[in-house]
Amino acid sequence: MVFAAAAALVLFHTSDAQAFRHTMTCNLEGSEHRCAEDQTPKPLRWSARCVLYHINEDALESVAGGSNDEAALAEVRRAVALSFQAWTDVECSDMTLVDGGLTTQKDSTFRAGDSRNTNLVMWRDKDWDELATAKAFALTSVTYNPRNGIIADADIQVNTELYNYSAGNIPRANHVDLRNTLTHEVGHFIGLDHSDLRNATMYSTAPVGETSKRALHPDDINGLCATYPLRAEEPPQCLRASEFPSEADLGLRRSGCNTGAGEQEPPTGAILIVLGLILLVMRNGRQVLGAAP
Ligand SMILES: [Zn+2]
């Protein structure tokens, strides 16, 4: 009986584990990111188990309720740190995401071999429509080697132009909870795509004011640990900019999560969808940008 119960639990667990999805180098099906004839889709992942991120200090006040008050800014930094930490504090994985501090750098364009490349969290308080056509909460751009799926750079941009964010532990009414948004985006940052499970952090919909995505669902943890299982390496070696590939052809995928269509403010239960993907191919030092529909 004990054995049967255990088996049933395992089956249930296995069923759940199939819900998470990796972002793939290309998809066998799907219009804008279809695999070429000789391409095999591979999951995106960092090669290192320790990845630095930096917080752009420009417009930091725009996510702190317009305040330059030190306490308000510290609250934002803490919310960012907790969002990354949610993916670090998992026993079955040794992936570590480390706060590299504030930076003035805000160029999210990855350039192969450029030591200034930094994984950024940025606040975009104007010209969001140049970045995304939909009313996205945030957009995560991941640059990777399409041959093996190894991630070279990832940047998160938060739409502070159209939304008011709340960084505190208790979100303010009619504000988007920063941790709820960022914890989801960090999942894209490490190579995960959207999950089918409604309660998962990587589920593609969220109402304004939701906080449940701050904490990982077992499905999210399964995705993390399938990608970055515990290894013997101790302590994890942090990836430095100089180790980024310099010669590879690189691809870029962008995942944005936005509210429902239309011009109206989102009602409770607003729908988030994935924005179109944009493919960036760098060959011979030139960038060829092909925008998805
Ligand atoms: Zn998303």
Residues whose N, C-alpha, C, O or C-beta is under 5 A from the ligand:
A	BS01	ZN	S255 G256 C257
